[in-house]
Structures are given as structure tokens and as C-alpha cells.
Amino acid sequence: MTTNTSQTTTEVGNYFVSNYPPFSQWKPEYVSEAIAALDQPPRTEDPFGLYLHIPFCRKRCKFCYFKVYTDKNAGEIELYLDALIKESECYSRTRALQGRQLRFAYFGGGTPSYISEKQLHYLVEGLNRHVSWSNAEEVTFECEPGTLRKSKLETLKGNTERNWRHAFESRSRTF
């Protein structure tokens, strides 16, 4: 018996989420509040984290309820990565983020491991120009085994060598 595991549409059990908070919660009158918050002095006592959404996948999983793309070519993915880097640059210039040390980064999706090693290296280098990862305590990278390569982990590890070593050593005792 063969089963078609390829899924390109959202079915019962897959609830579509385009973003968080949902668009229904976005209101024009909140824009000035968001801009004002970014112009406040940095709250260095609060942990600073970074979520990077990589919405690309090889295929749509039945359990997935996020907006993902399974039909984008390398050029389209690179345009998206350029936008992520540009957005990080814009935020890095705000008063609220001046002098803040990144404590954690989370690459979510989609399937971040879907992007090529070259694209991942490009993204990490671009982010490094605007956000210091030297003190990051945790870097999480969602992956699908079929798209994960040692070289991709090395790209991330090379960026935060001390932190990854510590994370692997700490967690290896629990496996």
C-alpha cells in the first residue's frame, strides 16, 4: 500500500497562522506606540532574544499550521534573507536596542535547515554586522533531518563556538 505524503494545501488539522500576533490585532493607532517603545532607553535587565522566521520547506507537513512556502527558488529565498538582514539593521539602530547583548536566538519556520549552507552563511554574516552573538547563551535551529547537514551546524557553531560547545556538553549528559 502506498500513501501520498506530499501535501501542498492546508487541511483539517492544519490551522493557518500567518503571523503572531494575528493581523486582526494590528491596528494603525498602535504604530506610534511601537515606534515610541523603540525610542525608549534600553532595558538591559530584560533578556534580549531574536526570533528569525524562515518560512521555507521541502514539503508541507500535515501537522503544520503556519504559512510556509514549498515553491520558492534560491533567488526568492535570498530576497527574503536580505529583508531579514535589513530588518535587523533597522532594529539595531533603535535606542531601545543600543548596547543590548543577545542572550538567545531562535531560527524557526518553516524549516530553517531547508536553506542552503551558502544562504545560511550569508544570513548569519549579515546578522553579525548588526547584532552581536558573542554572549548568546542559546541558539536554537529547527531542522528536518532530510535537510540538515553537518556543514550547516558548523556555520552556526562557528558563529558562537563557545556557546554551542557549552550547550552540547550540558545537554549531552541528559541524552
SVG drawing of the C-alpha trace seen along z (x, -y; Angstrom):
<svg xmlns="http://www.w3.org/2000/svg" viewBox="-11 -58 45 60">
<polyline fill="none" stroke="black" stroke-width="0.4" points="0.0,0.0 1.4,-3.4 0.5,-6.7 0.9,-10.1 2.7,-12.1 3.0,-15.2 0.7,-18.0 0.5,-21.4 -2.7,-22.6 -3.9,-23.2 -6.4,-20.6 -8.4,-19.8 -5.9,-19.7 -3.7,-22.3 -4.9,-25.7 -3.3,-28.5 -1.4,-31.1 0.1,-33.9 1.9,-35.6 1.8,-36.4 0.1,-38.4 -2.6,-37.8 -3.3,-40.6 -6.7,-41.2 -4.8,-42.6 -2.7,-45.0 -4.2,-48.5 -2.8,-51.7 -3.2,-53.5 -0.6,-51.1 2.2,-52.1 3.1,-55.2 3.2,-53.2 5.6,-50.6 7.8,-53.4 7.8,-55.1 8.8,-51.8 11.8,-51.5 12.8,-55.1 13.0,-54.3 16.2,-53.7 17.4,-50.1 16.0,-47.8 19.3,-45.9 17.8,-44.0 15.5,-42.1 16.8,-39.3 17.2,-40.1 16.2,-37.4 15.9,-37.2 13.4,-35.1 14.2,-34.6 11.3,-33.1 12.4,-31.0 9.2,-30.1 10.6,-27.7 10.1,-23.9 10.6,-21.0 7.0,-20.0 4.1,-20.9 3.7,-18.7 0.2,-17.6 0.6,-18.9 1.9,-22.3 -0.4,-25.3 2.0,-28.1 2.3,-29.9 5.1,-28.1 6.4,-28.1 7.4,-25.0 7.8,-26.5 10.4,-29.2 13.7,-29.2 17.1,-30.3 16.7,-33.8 13.4,-34.3 14.8,-32.9 17.8,-35.2 15.5,-38.2 13.8,-37.1 17.1,-36.7 18.1,-40.2 14.9,-41.6 15.7,-39.8 19.2,-41.3 17.8,-44.8 15.2,-44.5 17.9,-43.5 19.9,-46.6 16.9,-48.9 16.2,-47.5 19.8,-47.7 19.8,-51.4 16.9,-52.0 17.6,-53.4 15.9,-50.5 18.5,-48.1 21.6,-50.1 24.2,-48.2 21.9,-45.2 23.6,-41.8 21.8,-39.0 21.0,-36.2 19.3,-33.8 18.4,-33.3 15.7,-31.0 15.6,-30.1 12.0,-28.8 9.8,-28.2 9.1,-26.6 12.3,-24.6 15.4,-26.7 17.6,-23.8 16.0,-23.9 18.0,-26.9 21.4,-26.1 24.7,-26.3 25.6,-29.3 22.3,-31.0 22.7,-30.2 26.3,-31.6 25.1,-34.7 22.3,-35.2 24.5,-34.7 27.2,-37.0 24.6,-39.6 23.1,-39.4 26.5,-39.6 27.0,-43.1 24.1,-44.4 23.7,-42.1 26.5,-40.7 26.2,-37.0 29.3,-36.8 27.4,-36.4 24.5,-34.3 23.6,-31.6 21.4,-29.6 20.9,-29.3 18.0,-27.1 17.8,-25.9 14.7,-24.0 15.5,-21.3 14.2,-18.5 16.6,-15.5 16.4,-15.3 17.7,-18.9 20.3,-19.0 24.0,-18.9 26.9,-19.0 28.2,-22.0 25.1,-24.0 25.6,-23.3 29.3,-24.3 28.2,-27.6 26.1,-28.3 28.7,-26.8 31.5,-28.9 29.4,-31.9 29.0,-31.0 31.7,-28.4 31.9,-28.8 28.1,-28.9 27.5,-25.8 30.2,-23.8 28.7,-24.6 25.2,-23.8 26.2,-20.4 28.2,-19.5 25.4,-20.4 22.8,-18.6 24.8,-15.5 24.6,-14.4 20.8,-14.2 20.6,-12.1"/>
</svg>
